[in-house]
């Protein structure tokens, strides 16, 4: 069973209310997927990232509890991932100029800009695959229904994906 995961995130400076996270940018998407995202029981290949380098990184919460529900992972942003650890009151909105993504654009009515896209093929060694993720938005709830909003898409395709 070979599936392709289209992991699309459009996050403008993730505003996390308990921002005790440490974000590391400059991590390659291949390293992030293989060393942070990937768990046991999965073979992975064809890792592709579309976006600027500073829009991809990893995070850890260390020993400080947060409201994320995760202690580490990858982080992707439509701005700079280094701004993700800022306080909620810190407005972080850095345009990276990467443009749109057709699948993500199909989910929303507004124009999609500054997309960060991670795609890879995977083969599970069992009949079950689980993904844990958190979508963060700096613009929620203040800008709901406005001319711009953050958007997120998690697309799985392949033979019998569900």
N, C-alpha and C positions, 0 to 999 in steps of 0.2 A: 504494500500500500504506500504509494508515494503521493504526498500532498505538498502543495506550495502554500506557504504562509505569506500573505501580504500584510505586513504590519505597518500601518500608516498612522502617523501621528502628526497633528497640527496643533502644537501647544505653544502659546506665546508666554514665555517665562513662567513656568509652572509656579503658581503662588500656593505654597503649602503653609497652612496655618501654624503648624508646629515645625518650623523650618530647622530642625536639628539634623539636617542631612549634610553630608559632604559629597560634593559633586566633583568628578574628575573628568575634564574634557581632554581631547587629544588622544583618546583611546580609539583604536581602529574598530570599525564595526565587526570585522571578523573576530578580533580578540574579545570584544564585548559579548558577542553571541556565544562563542566557544567557551569562554571562561566565566561568564556571569549568567547569561540567560539560559543556557543549555543545562538540563538535568540529566540524570541517568536514563538509559533505555531509549535513546533517540540517536539516530544517525543523521547528521546534517551536512548539507552541501550547498553550493551555488549561492553563497551569501553576497547580497548586493545592497548597497546603500546609495541613495540619491539625496543629496543635501549638502550643506557646507560642513566641514570638519567640526567646527565649534558648536554645531547643533546636535552632536551625538556624544554621549559620554556614559559614565557609570555613576552610581550613587551608593552610599552606604549610610546607615543610621548609627553605626557603632553601637555603643551600649546605651544610648539615649533613646527612650521610647518615643515613637511618633504616632500620628494618626494614619499613616500610610497602610499599615497592615503588612508591609514588606520590610525586611532589614537591608536588602541590597537589590540591585538590578541595573538595567540600562535606563537611560533617560534620553529622550529625543525632544527637540524643541523647534518651533518655527523661528526662534530667536537664538540666544546663546544659552547653552545648558548651564554655564557658570552663574547665570542669574536665577536659576531655579531654587537655590538655597536661600534666597533673600526673604525678608519678612513680607507678609501679605500686603503691608502698606507701601512696599517698594514697587512702584510701577515699572516693570521691565518690558520694554517693547522694542526690540532690535530687529529691523528688517534684514533678512539675509539674501533676498533677491532670487530665490530658487524657483519661484513660480508655482504652478499648480500640479495636480496629479489627477488623471481622469477618473479613477475609481473614487477617490475622496470627493471630487467635484460632483459626482453623481449622487452624493448624500445630502448636499446642502444647496440652498438657493443663492447664496452669496458667492462672489468670486473667491477662489482658493489661492492664497499666496503663501510663499515661504514654506512650502511643504518639505517635510523630512520623511523619507520612505525607506523602510527596511524590508527586504524580501529574502526568503531562503526556502530551499527544499528540505523536507525532512521525512524520514521513514521511522515510524515508531516500532519498537521491538515487541509491543503488546497491542491489545485492542483498545487501549484508552490513552488519550493524551490530555494533559491539563495545562492551562495557561493561567497565570496569575498576573494581573496588571492593574494599574491605577491610572486613570485619566485625570490630569489636573488642568485647570483653566484659570488663568489670571483674570479673564474677562467675565467669569460667572460670579455672581448673578447680576452685576451692575449693567452689563451690556446685552442682556438677553433681548432678542427682537430688534436690536440695533442693526446698523449697516455692516457690522463685522462681528464675528463670533469665532471661538475656537471650535475645531472639529476633530474627530478621531474616527478612524476606521480600522477594523480588525477583520481581514478577509482570509478565508481558508478555501482553497480549491483543490481539486484532484479527484481521483476515483473514490466514490462513497465517502465524502468528507464528513458526513454526519450520520 
